[in-house]
């Protein structure tokens, strides 16, 4: 116990950098396995920033950092919508989720001076957490092979930690963490370790296809195309680019022919969409009810195009739209699109602020020159098409944690 205590202290006083790093590691675990652990870890990070001998400096740094302040717009737009939201209880629920856009930046400001080596270690730790989780999911899939494949034919997916969509985004980002660390020759424990990282990255790519979650696959291919184009046109690696393009084109074909989950998912998607566009019954169909939820979201927007109906009233307004679909007794799916969700909640004015806050970290100080930072944003933006990613604690947690970690490194690098 004394050894542990001494590691977190300097001259019998708290070492807030080490404490913050420990709380960040527990936040990683919470992001994957436990909402409760995630919330506790965020609270501890905030406490580490505020109950700190450098609290004034921390607060000054937060309020003088443009990126961190602009991230709070995600919270502020929903906060102001409470003025005209009638359902205050639901508004508070949504506001509580958006509070992460203030709490996580405040909690992580005390970690702004971490070394690049520490940053790499954090990425490495998260990647291996995802690898271990993916192996566990894969083992469960193999043990219940026929049952799980049968679930795919009914529009379901294999069991994963928390939401399968958010988990697929974490797996996707971990693929590019692996690529980043391999490119950076990160070998902290033994010689040749980067090849183990490469092997883990390949395993994650295979698992991403076996899991067959379209949000994760779309994000993966978009990021891969971006890195491929960057390699060809910026780094002038024409030959490597050509072979990488061939491999990238072959991957979906190989996955379709060798992984039953991919083939079944594709066939179910065709049936699902055909039912929707043929105006047949859509109850219980994944994609059809998603499209219907987006259509209803656009109808809600028309009620007040400038400021929306308020974050608290989106649910009740969606329920009204489902009255015309008696086969769907409840609005089990609210707008399954971040853009439509935002427009319905806070209108075009709020959406303009939302999109400004989404794009600002990427373009501020030319941060778009960092490939991992761009990949994070591609993963986020592509998920907007089918999910309200930022209105889920796992989704906004993944985005905020790694945005801030990478941003702090870019800020140090550029002075």
C-alpha positions in Angstrom: 0.0 0.0 0.0 2.9 2.4 0.8 4.4 1.7 -2.6 1.1 2.6 -4.3 0.7 5.7 -2.2 4.3 6.8 -2.9 3.7 6.4 -6.7 0.8 8.9 -6.6 2.6 11.5 -4.5 5.6 13.8 -4.6 7.0 14.8 -1.2 3.9 13.4 0.4 1.7 15.7 -1.8 -0.6 14.4 -4.6 1.0 14.0 -8.0 -2.0 15.2 -10.0 -0.6 14.1 -13.3 -0.3 10.5 -12.2 -3.6 10.6 -10.5 -5.2 12.0 -13.6 -3.6 9.3 -15.8 -4.9 6.6 -13.5 -8.4 8.1 -13.6 -8.1 8.3 -17.4 -7.3 4.5 -17.5 -10.4 3.7 -15.4 -12.4 6.0 -17.8 -11.1 3.8 -20.7 -12.4 0.7 -18.9 -15.7 2.5 -18.1 -16.1 3.5 -21.8 -16.1 -0.2 -22.8 -17.5 -2.1 -19.8 -19.5 0.1 -17.4 -21.5 3.4 -17.5 -21.1 3.7 -13.7 -17.3 3.4 -13.9 -17.3 5.9 -16.7 -19.3 8.5 -14.7 -17.2 8.0 -11.6 -14.0 8.4 -13.5 -15.2 11.6 -15.1 -16.1 12.9 -11.6 -12.6 12.0 -10.3 -10.9 13.7 -13.2 -12.8 16.9 -12.6 -12.0 16.7 -8.8 -8.3 16.2 -9.8 -8.4 19.4 -11.8 -10.2 21.5 -9.2 -8.8 20.2 -5.9 -5.3 20.9 -7.0 -2.6 23.4 -6.0 -2.6 24.6 -9.6 -6.4 25.0 -9.7 -6.2 28.7 -10.8 -3.8 27.8 -13.6 -6.0 24.9 -14.7 -9.1 27.1 -14.8 -7.2 29.8 -16.7 -5.9 27.3 -19.2 -9.4 26.0 -19.8 -11.1 29.3 -20.3 -8.3 30.5 -22.6 -8.3 27.5 -24.9 -10.5 28.1 -27.9 -11.0 24.5 -28.7 -12.1 23.4 -25.2 -14.4 26.4 -24.9 -16.1 25.9 -28.3 -16.8 22.3 -27.4 -19.1 23.6 -24.7 -21.4 24.8 -27.5 -22.7 21.2 -27.7 -23.9 21.6 -24.2 -25.0 25.3 -24.4 -27.5 24.7 -27.3 -29.3 22.0 -25.4 -29.2 24.1 -22.2 -30.9 27.0 -23.9 -33.5 24.8 -25.5 -34.8 24.1 -22.0 -36.4 27.5 -22.1 -39.0 26.2 -24.6 -39.0 22.5 -23.8 -42.1 21.4 -22.0 -40.9 18.0 -20.9 -38.3 19.2 -18.4 -37.5 15.7 -17.1 -36.5 14.4 -20.5 -34.6 17.6 -21.2 -32.6 17.1 -18.0 -31.8 13.5 -19.2 -30.4 14.8 -22.5 -28.7 17.7 -20.8 -27.0 15.3 -18.5 -25.5 13.4 -21.4 -24.3 16.6 -23.1 -22.7 17.8 -19.8 -19.7 15.6 -20.8 -18.7 18.4 -23.3 -17.9 20.5 -20.3 -16.8 18.0 -17.6 -14.4 15.9 -19.7 -12.4 18.9 -21.1 -12.3 20.4 -17.5 -11.2 17.0 -16.1 -8.5 16.5 -18.8 -7.0 20.0 -18.7 -4.7 18.9 -15.8 -3.2 16.4 -18.2 -2.2 19.0 -20.9 1.5 18.7 -20.2 1.9 14.9 -20.6 4.8 13.7 -22.6 4.4 12.2 -26.1 5.6 8.8 -24.7 2.8 8.9 -22.1 0.3 9.7 -24.9 1.5 6.7 -26.9 1.2 4.5 -23.8 -2.4 5.6 -23.3 -3.2 4.8 -27.0 -1.5 1.4 -26.5 -3.4 0.6 -23.4 -6.8 1.5 -25.0 -6.0 -0.6 -28.1 -5.1 -3.7 -26.1 -8.3 -3.2 -24.0 -10.3 -3.3 -27.2 -8.2 -6.3 -28.5 -9.0 -8.3 -25.3 -12.7 -7.4 -25.5 -12.8 -8.3 -29.2 -11.2 -11.7 -28.6 -13.8 -12.4 -25.8 -16.6 -11.5 -28.1 -15.1 -13.6 -30.9 -14.8 -16.6 -28.6 -18.4 -16.3 -27.6 -19.4 -16.1 -31.3 -17.5 -19.3 -32.1 -19.0 -21.1 -29.1 -22.5 -20.1 -30.3 -21.8 -20.0 -34.0 -25.2 -21.2 -35.4 -27.3 -19.3 -32.8 -25.5 -16.0 -33.5 -25.6 -16.4 -37.3 -29.4 -17.0 -36.9 -29.6 -13.7 -35.0 -28.1 -11.9 -37.9 -30.8 -13.3 -40.2 -33.3 -11.6 -37.9 -31.5 -8.2 -38.0 -29.7 -8.6 -34.7 -26.0 -8.8 -33.9 -23.6 -10.7 -31.7 -23.4 -9.7 -28.1 -20.8 -6.9 -27.4 -20.0 -4.7 -24.4 -22.7 -2.0 -24.4 -24.0 -0.8 -27.8 -22.7 -2.9 -30.7 -22.6 0.3 -32.8 -20.5 2.3 -30.3 -18.2 -0.7 -29.8 -17.7 -1.1 -33.5 -16.6 2.6 -33.6 -14.1 1.9 -30.8 -12.8 -1.1 -32.7 -12.5 1.0 -35.8 -10.5 3.7 -34.0 -8.3 1.1 -32.4 -7.4 -0.2 -35.9 -6.0 3.3 -36.7 -4.3 3.6 -33.3 -2.5 0.4 -34.2 -1.5 1.8 -37.5 -0.4 5.1 -35.9 1.8 3.3 -33.3 3.3 0.9 -35.9 4.2 3.9 -38.1 5.7 5.6 -35.1 7.8 2.6 -34.3 6.4 2.4 -30.7 8.1 -0.6 -29.0 8.0 0.2 -25.2 8.6 -3.4 -23.9 10.7 -5.4 -26.3 12.4 -5.3 -29.6 10.1 -6.2 -32.5 7.0 -5.3 -30.5 5.6 -3.2 -33.3 5.0 -6.4 -35.2 2.8 -7.6 -32.4 0.9 -4.3 -32.7 0.6 -4.9 -36.4 -0.8 -8.4 -35.8 -3.3 -6.9 -33.3 -4.4 -4.4 -35.9 -5.0 -7.1 -38.5 -7.0 -9.0 -35.9 -9.2 -6.0 -35.2 -9.8 -5.5 -39.0 -10.9 -9.1 -39.3 -13.1 -8.8 -36.2 -14.6 -5.6 -37.5 -15.8 -7.5 -40.6 -16.9 -10.6 -38.6 -19.0 -8.3 -36.4 -20.5 -6.8 -39.5 -21.7 -3.6 -37.9 -22.1 -1.1 -40.8 -21.3 2.0 -38.9 -17.9 0.6 -38.0 -17.3 -0.8 -41.5 -18.2 2.5 -43.2 -15.9 4.4 -40.8 -13.1 1.9 -41.5 -13.3 2.2 -45.2 -13.6 5.9 -45.2 -10.5 6.3 -43.0 -8.6 3.7 -45.1 -9.4 5.6 -48.3 -8.3 8.9 -46.7 -4.9 7.4 -45.5 -4.5 5.8 -48.9 -5.0 9.1 -50.8 -2.8 10.9 -48.3 -0.1 8.3 -48.9 -0.3 8.6 -52.7 -0.7 12.3 -53.2 1.1 13.8 -50.2 3.8 11.2 -49.5 4.1 10.2 -53.2 4.0 6.4 -52.4 2.4 5.4 -55.7 3.4 1.7 -55.7 2.4 1.0 -52.1 -0.8 3.0 -52.8 -1.7 0.8 -55.8 -1.3 -2.5 -53.9 -3.1 -1.1 -50.9 -6.0 0.0 -53.1 -6.3 -3.6 -54.5 -6.3 -5.1 -51.0 -8.9 -2.6 -49.9 -11.2 -3.5 -52.9 -10.8 -7.2 -52.2 -11.6 -7.0 -48.4 -15.4 -6.6 -48.8 -15.5 -9.5 -51.3 -13.5 -11.8 -49.1 -15.6 -10.9 -46.1 -18.8 -11.5 -48.0 -17.7 -14.9 -49.1 -15.9 -16.2 -46.0 -17.9 -14.6 -43.1 -21.5 -15.8 -42.8 -22.3 -12.8 -40.6 -21.4 -10.4 -43.4 -23.4 -12.2 -46.0 -26.5 -12.6 -43.8 -26.3 -9.0 -42.8 -26.2 -7.8 -46.4 -29.1 -10.1 -47.4 -31.2 -8.9 -44.4 -30.4 -5.3 -45.3 -31.7 -5.8 -48.9 -34.9 -7.3 -47.5 -35.3 -4.6 -44.9 -34.9 -1.7 -47.3 -37.2 -3.4 -49.9 -39.9 -3.6 -47.3 -39.6 0.1 -46.6 -39.5 1.3 -50.1 -42.4 -1.0 -51.1 -44.5 0.6 -48.3 -44.9 -2.7 -46.5 -45.1 -3.3 -42.8 -41.9 -2.0 -41.1 -42.4 -3.1 -37.5 -39.4 -4.9 -36.2 -37.2 -4.0 -39.2 -33.9 -2.3 -38.3 -33.2 -0.1 -41.3 -36.9 0.6 -42.2 -37.6 1.9 -38.7 -34.4 3.9 -38.8 -35.4 5.6 -42.0 -38.9 6.2 -40.6 -37.4 7.8 -37.5 -35.4 10.2 -39.7 -38.5 11.0 -41.8 -40.4 11.8 -38.6 -37.4 13.9 -37.3 -37.6 16.1 -40.5 -41.4 16.5 -39.9 -40.7 17.6 -36.3 -38.2 20.2 -37.6 -40.9 21.7 -39.8 -42.8 22.7 -36.7 -40.1 25.2 -35.8 -37.2 25.4 -38.3 -35.2 28.1 -36.5 -35.0 26.9 -32.9 -36.5 23.4 -33.1 -39.0 22.0 -30.6 -36.4 21.8 -27.8 -34.2 18.9 -26.7 -36.8 17.9 -24.1 -39.7 17.6 -26.5 -38.2 15.5 -29.3 -39.4 12.3 -27.8 -43.0 13.4 -27.3 -43.2 14.9 -30.7 -41.8 11.7 -32.2 -44.5 9.7 -30.4 -47.1 11.8 -32.1 -45.7 11.0 -35.5 -45.9 7.2 -34.8 -49.7 7.5 -34.3 -50.0 7.1 -38.1 -48.2 3.7 -37.8 -50.4 1.5 -35.6 -48.1 -1.5 -36.1 -45.5 0.4 -34.2 -46.9 0.9 -30.7 -44.1 3.0 -29.3 -41.4 5.3 -30.8 -38.7 2.8 -30.1 -36.4 4.7 -32.4 -36.1 8.5 -32.1 -34.3 10.2 -35.0 -31.4 7.8 -35.9 -29.3 10.5 -37.4 -27.3 13.1 -35.4 -28.0 15.8 -38.0 -31.8 15.2 -38.0 -31.7 14.9 -34.2 -29.9 18.2 -33.8 -32.2 20.0 -36.3 -35.4 18.7 -34.6 -34.1 19.7 -31.2 -32.6 23.1 -31.7 -33.4 24.1 -35.3 -31.1 25.6 -37.9 -29.7 28.2 -35.5 -28.6 25.5 -33.0 -27.5 23.3 -35.8 -25.2 26.0 -37.2 -23.5 26.2 -33.8 -23.4 22.4 -33.6 -21.6 22.1 -36.9 -19.3 25.0 -36.1 -18.3 23.2 -32.9 -17.9 19.9 -34.8 -15.5 21.4 -37.4 -13.5 23.9 -35.3 -11.1 21.5 -33.6 -10.2 20.0 -36.9 -9.4 23.3 -38.7 -8.1 25.2 -35.8 -4.3 25.7 -36.2 -4.4 23.3 -39.2 -5.0 20.3 -37.0 -6.3 18.5 -40.1 -2.6 17.8 -41.0 -2.5 15.1 -38.3 -3.9 11.8 -39.8 -5.0 10.2 -36.5 -7.0 13.4 -35.6 -8.6 13.3 -39.1 -9.5 9.6 -38.7 -11.2 10.3 -35.4 -13.4 12.9 -37.1 -14.1 10.7 -40.0 -15.3 8.0 -37.6 -17.5 10.5 -35.8 -18.9 12.3 -38.8 -19.7 9.1 -40.7 -21.6 7.8 -37.6 -23.8 10.9 -37.7 -25.6 9.3 -40.7 -27.1 6.5 -38.8 -26.8 7.3 -35.1 -27.1 10.2 -32.6 -23.6 9.4 -31.5 -23.0 12.6 -29.4 -26.2 12.0 -27.4 -24.8 8.7 -26.0 -22.3 8.7 -23.2 -20.1 6.0 -25.0 -20.2 8.0 -28.2 -19.3 11.4 -26.9 -16.9 9.9 -24.4 -14.9 8.2 -27.2 -14.9 11.4 -29.2 -14.0 13.8 -26.4 -11.3 11.7 -24.7 -9.3 11.1 -27.9 -9.9 14.5 -29.4 -8.5 16.2 -26.3 -5.6 13.8 -26.0 -4.5 14.3 -29.6 -5.2 18.0 -29.5 -3.0 18.5 -26.5 -0.1 16.8 -28.3 -0.7 18.9 -31.4 -0.8 22.1 -29.2 2.5 21.2 -27.6 4.1 20.3 -31.0 3.0 23.6 -32.6 3.8 25.7 -29.5 
